[in-house]
C-alpha cells in the first residue's frame, strides 16, 4: 500500500517583495505554504541574508566577529563594498548607529551623505536602519529616504510611536518599509493595519516581529512568527501576509555564549566556533519559523545558513 503524504490546504499567500534595482535586485516572500513544505504549496524565493554594517567601527562587537572586518570597518563605504565583492552578500544592512543621541548624535544630513556614498559603490540591495531612537529616527530616516530615492531600499524601523512620518517618507520616495512591533501578534497586525490605513501599500511592508537569540527567547519569537504565518496562510489575513525580517546579529553577538572566554569556560569549547554556531542556529530557527530576510554578521555563520537553506529546498 502506497504512502500518501497528508497535506494541509492554504488559501492565503505571503506577498512577494522585490528589493533593490537592476540585475542585483532580489525577491523575497511569495510562498503559499509553511517554510520548505514544497509538497503543500509554492516557495518561489529562498530566504535572503543581508550582512550588517555600521557607520561607526563596531567596538562593541566580540573580537571573533570584529576581526573579520578589521581592515574595512572604519570606513562604511569600503565595508559595504567588501560585503558585496568579497563576501558575495545578497544585501547589506547599514545601521546608522552614530545618529543616536547617546552616540555621536550625527546630523541627518551627514547620515544621508554616507548613505549616498554607499549606494554609489554597490549595486546589491541596501537596508537602511536607524538607531531605534524614536524621535531621532524620524529626522534621520526622512532625510536618508529622500537621498536614496530611486534605489528601492528598505527603510526601518517604523514603530507605533513614529510610524506615520517614517511611512510617509518611505512612501513618497518609493522605498520598502520595516514595521517593528514588540513580540506580539496583535501588535504586529495593528501596526500593519495602521500603515495601510494611511495609504502605504501593504505589498511594500516587511514585518519585524522583534527576534531574539538562541537561548534568549528564541522559542517565544518562533511561536509569534509561526502564528503570524498561520494567520497569513490559513486565514488569508492580508495584514499578516508581508514577508518577515529578523535582525538577529545584534542579538546573537551580545549573548554570554558568544563572548565568554575559553579560559573561563573551557568546557564550552572554541569561542570562535561557538559564536558562529550560535548565530547559525538562531538563523536556522528563524527561517523554519518563516523568516524571509535575515540580518546577520559573521560570514561563516551566513555560509552555514545558506547551505541549510539549499538543503531544505
C-alpha positions as CSV (number, residue, x, y, z in Angstrom):
1,X,0.0,0.0,0.0
2,X,1.5,3.3,-1.1
3,X,2.0,6.0,1.5
4,X,0.2,9.3,0.8
5,X,1.7,12.4,2.4
6,X,-1.1,14.2,4.4
7,X,-1.4,17.8,3.1
8,X,-2.8,21.0,4.5
9,X,-4.7,23.3,2.2
10,X,-3.9,27.0,2.5
11,X,-6.0,29.8,0.9
12,X,-3.5,32.6,1.7
13,X,-0.2,33.7,0.3
14,X,2.8,35.8,1.5
15,X,3.3,38.9,-0.5
16,X,6.3,38.8,-2.9
17,X,8.5,41.8,-2.5
18,X,11.4,43.0,-4.7
19,X,14.3,44.8,-3.2
20,X,16.9,46.8,-4.9
21,X,17.2,47.7,-8.6
22,X,18.8,46.3,-11.7
23,X,20.4,42.9,-12.2
24,X,21.3,42.6,-8.5
25,X,17.7,43.0,-7.2
26,X,16.3,40.2,-5.2
27,X,12.8,38.9,-4.4
28,X,11.6,37.6,-1.1
29,X,8.3,36.1,0.0
30,X,5.7,34.7,-2.4
31,X,5.2,31.4,-0.6
32,X,1.8,29.7,-0.3
33,X,2.9,27.1,2.3
34,X,4.7,26.9,5.6
35,X,8.5,27.1,5.3
36,X,10.0,24.4,2.9
37,X,6.9,22.3,2.7
38,X,7.1,22.3,-1.0
39,X,4.7,19.4,-1.3
40,X,1.9,21.6,0.1
41,X,2.4,24.8,-1.9
42,X,4.9,27.0,-3.6
43,X,8.0,28.7,-2.2
44,X,9.4,30.5,-5.2
45,X,12.1,32.5,-3.4
46,X,14.6,31.3,-0.9
47,X,15.2,33.4,2.3
48,X,17.9,36.1,1.7
49,X,20.6,37.3,4.0
50,X,21.9,40.8,4.5
51,X,25.2,41.4,6.1
52,X,25.1,44.1,8.8
53,X,27.5,47.1,8.6
54,X,27.6,50.2,10.8
55,X,28.5,53.9,10.3
56,X,30.8,53.5,13.4
57,X,33.6,51.0,14.0
58,X,31.9,48.0,15.8
59,X,33.9,48.4,19.0
60,X,31.1,46.6,21.0
61,X,31.2,43.5,18.8
62,X,33.2,40.5,20.1
63,X,36.7,40.1,18.6
64,X,35.7,36.8,16.9
65,X,33.4,38.7,14.5
66,X,35.0,42.1,14.7
67,X,38.3,40.8,13.3
68,X,36.6,39.6,10.1
69,X,36.0,43.3,9.1
70,X,39.0,44.9,10.8
71,X,40.5,46.2,7.6
72,X,37.3,47.9,6.4
73,X,35.1,48.6,9.4
74,X,36.5,52.1,10.0
75,X,35.1,53.1,6.5
76,X,31.4,52.1,6.0
77,X,31.8,52.6,2.2
78,X,34.7,50.2,2.0
79,X,32.9,47.8,4.3
80,X,29.8,47.8,2.1
81,X,31.9,47.1,-1.0
82,X,33.8,44.3,0.8
83,X,30.5,42.6,1.7
84,X,29.4,42.8,-2.0
85,X,32.6,41.9,-3.8
86,X,34.4,39.6,-1.3
87,X,31.6,38.0,0.7
88,X,29.0,37.9,-2.2
89,X,26.3,39.3,0.1
90,X,22.6,39.2,-1.0
91,X,22.3,42.7,0.5
92,X,23.8,44.9,3.1
93,X,22.1,46.4,6.2
94,X,23.6,49.8,7.0
95,X,22.9,50.6,10.7
96,X,23.2,54.4,11.3
97,X,24.1,53.9,15.0
98,X,26.1,57.1,15.2
99,X,22.9,59.1,14.9
100,X,21.7,58.1,18.3
101,X,21.9,60.9,20.8
102,X,23.9,58.7,23.2
103,X,26.5,58.0,20.4
104,X,27.8,60.8,18.2
105,X,24.3,62.4,17.6
106,X,25.2,62.6,13.9
107,X,23.1,65.0,11.9
108,X,20.6,63.7,9.4
109,X,22.4,65.4,6.5
110,X,25.7,63.7,7.4
111,X,23.9,60.3,7.6
112,X,22.3,61.0,4.2
113,X,25.7,61.8,2.7
114,X,27.1,58.5,3.9
115,X,24.1,56.6,2.5
116,X,24.6,58.3,-0.9
117,X,28.2,57.2,-0.9
118,X,27.4,53.6,-0.1
119,X,24.7,53.5,-2.8
120,X,27.1,54.8,-5.4
121,X,29.7,52.0,-4.8
122,X,27.5,48.9,-4.6
123,X,24.7,47.5,-6.7
124,X,23.1,45.0,-4.3
125,X,20.0,46.0,-2.2
126,X,20.5,48.2,0.8
127,X,18.6,48.1,4.1
128,X,18.9,51.5,5.9
129,X,18.4,51.2,9.6
130,X,18.1,54.0,12.1
131,X,19.4,53.8,15.6
132,X,16.0,52.8,17.0
133,X,15.7,56.1,18.9
134,X,12.1,57.0,18.3
135,X,12.5,60.8,17.8
136,X,15.9,60.9,16.1
137,X,15.0,58.2,13.6
138,X,12.1,60.4,12.3
139,X,14.5,63.2,11.2
140,X,17.3,60.8,10.1
141,X,15.2,58.4,8.0
142,X,13.3,61.3,6.4
143,X,16.5,62.8,5.0
144,X,18.0,59.5,4.2
145,X,14.9,58.3,2.3
146,X,14.9,61.4,0.1
147,X,18.6,60.9,-0.7
148,X,18.1,57.3,-1.6
149,X,15.1,57.8,-3.8
150,X,15.0,55.6,-6.9
151,X,17.1,52.8,-5.2
152,X,14.2,50.8,-3.9
153,X,15.8,50.4,-0.5
154,X,14.3,49.1,2.7
155,X,13.8,51.8,5.4
156,X,13.4,51.0,9.0
157,X,12.4,50.6,11.5
158,X,8.9,52.1,11.9
159,X,7.4,51.6,15.3
160,X,4.0,52.6,16.6
161,X,5.3,55.8,18.1
162,X,6.9,57.1,14.8
163,X,5.3,55.1,12.0
164,X,3.3,58.0,10.4
165,X,6.3,60.1,9.5
166,X,8.6,57.2,8.5
167,X,5.9,55.6,6.4
168,X,5.2,58.8,4.7
169,X,8.8,59.4,3.6
170,X,9.2,55.8,2.6
171,X,6.1,56.0,0.5
172,X,7.0,59.4,-1.0
173,X,10.4,58.1,-2.1
174,X,9.3,54.6,-3.2
175,X,11.1,52.5,-0.6
176,X,10.0,49.4,1.2
177,X,9.4,49.7,5.0
178,X,10.2,47.6,8.0
179,X,7.4,47.7,10.6
180,X,8.6,46.5,14.0
181,X,6.4,45.6,16.9
182,X,7.2,44.1,20.4
183,X,6.9,40.3,20.0
184,X,3.2,40.3,19.9
185,X,1.0,39.0,17.1
186,X,-1.8,41.5,17.7
187,X,0.7,44.4,17.8
188,X,2.3,43.4,14.6
189,X,-1.1,43.2,12.9
190,X,-2.2,46.5,14.4
191,X,0.8,48.3,13.1
192,X,0.4,46.9,9.6
193,X,-3.2,48.0,9.6
194,X,-2.3,51.5,10.7
195,X,0.2,51.7,7.9
196,X,-2.2,50.6,5.2
197,X,-4.9,53.0,6.6
198,X,-2.6,55.9,5.9
199,X,-2.2,54.7,2.3
200,X,1.0,52.7,2.5
201,X,0.8,49.8,0.0
202,X,0.7,46.5,2.0
203,X,2.8,44.7,-0.5
204,X,5.7,47.1,0.3
205,X,5.8,46.3,4.1
206,X,8.1,43.9,5.8
207,X,7.2,42.8,9.3
208,X,9.8,42.6,12.0
209,X,8.3,40.8,15.0
210,X,11.4,41.6,17.1
211,X,13.5,38.5,17.0
212,X,15.8,37.1,19.7
213,X,18.8,34.8,20.0
214,X,19.1,31.1,20.7
215,X,18.7,30.5,24.4
216,X,17.4,34.1,25.0
217,X,13.7,33.9,23.9
218,X,14.0,32.1,20.6
219,X,11.1,29.8,21.4
220,X,8.8,32.8,22.1
221,X,9.9,34.5,18.9
222,X,9.3,31.3,17.0
223,X,5.8,30.9,18.3
224,X,4.9,34.5,17.4
225,X,6.3,34.2,13.9
226,X,4.5,30.8,13.5
227,X,1.2,32.4,14.4
228,X,1.7,35.2,12.0
229,X,2.4,32.8,9.2
230,X,-0.6,30.6,10.0
231,X,-2.8,33.7,10.0
232,X,-1.4,34.7,6.6
233,X,-1.9,31.3,5.1
234,X,-4.9,29.6,6.8
235,X,-7.0,32.7,7.5
236,X,-5.8,34.7,4.4
237,X,-5.3,37.7,6.7
238,X,-3.8,40.5,4.5
239,X,-2.4,42.3,7.5
240,X,-0.3,39.2,8.3
241,X,1.0,38.5,4.8
242,X,4.1,40.8,4.4
243,X,7.4,39.0,4.4
244,X,9.2,38.6,7.8
245,X,12.5,40.1,8.5
246,X,14.7,39.1,11.5
247,X,17.5,41.3,12.7
248,X,19.4,38.6,14.6
249,X,23.1,39.6,14.5
250,X,22.8,42.3,17.1
251,X,21.0,39.9,19.5
252,X,23.3,36.9,19.0
253,X,26.7,38.6,19.4
254,X,25.9,40.0,22.9
255,X,25.0,36.7,24.5
256,X,27.2,35.1,27.1
257,X,27.9,32.1,24.8
258,X,29.4,34.3,22.1
259,X,31.7,36.3,24.4
260,X,32.7,34.2,27.4
261,X,36.4,33.4,27.2
262,X,37.6,29.9,26.8
263,X,39.8,30.3,29.9
264,X,36.6,31.0,31.9
265,X,34.5,28.1,30.5
266,X,36.9,25.6,28.7
267,X,34.1,23.0,28.7
268,X,32.2,25.2,26.2
269,X,34.9,24.7,23.6
270,X,36.3,27.1,20.9
271,X,35.0,30.6,21.4
272,X,35.0,31.4,17.7
273,X,33.3,28.2,16.7
274,X,30.8,28.6,19.5
275,X,29.8,32.1,18.3
276,X,29.5,31.1,14.7
277,X,27.3,28.1,15.6
278,X,25.2,30.3,17.9
279,X,24.4,32.7,15.1
280,X,23.8,29.9,12.5
281,X,21.5,28.0,14.9
282,X,19.5,31.2,15.6
283,X,19.2,31.8,11.9
284,X,18.0,28.2,11.4
285,X,15.2,28.7,13.9
286,X,14.1,31.9,12.2
287,X,13.9,30.5,8.7
288,X,12.0,27.5,10.0
289,X,9.6,29.9,11.6
290,X,9.1,31.7,8.3
291,X,11.7,34.4,8.1
292,X,12.2,35.7,4.5
293,X,15.1,38.1,5.2
294,X,17.8,37.8,7.9
295,X,20.3,40.4,9.0
296,X,23.5,38.6,10.2
297,X,27.1,39.4,11.0
298,X,29.6,36.5,10.7
299,X,30.4,35.3,7.1
300,X,30.9,31.7,8.3
301,X,27.5,31.7,10.1
302,X,26.0,33.0,6.9
303,X,27.7,30.3,4.9
304,X,26.2,27.6,7.1
305,X,22.8,29.2,6.9
306,X,22.8,29.4,3.2
307,X,23.9,25.7,3.0
308,X,21.0,24.7,5.2
309,X,18.6,26.7,3.1
310,X,19.7,25.0,-0.1
311,X,19.5,21.6,1.5
312,X,16.0,22.3,2.8
313,X,14.9,23.5,-0.7
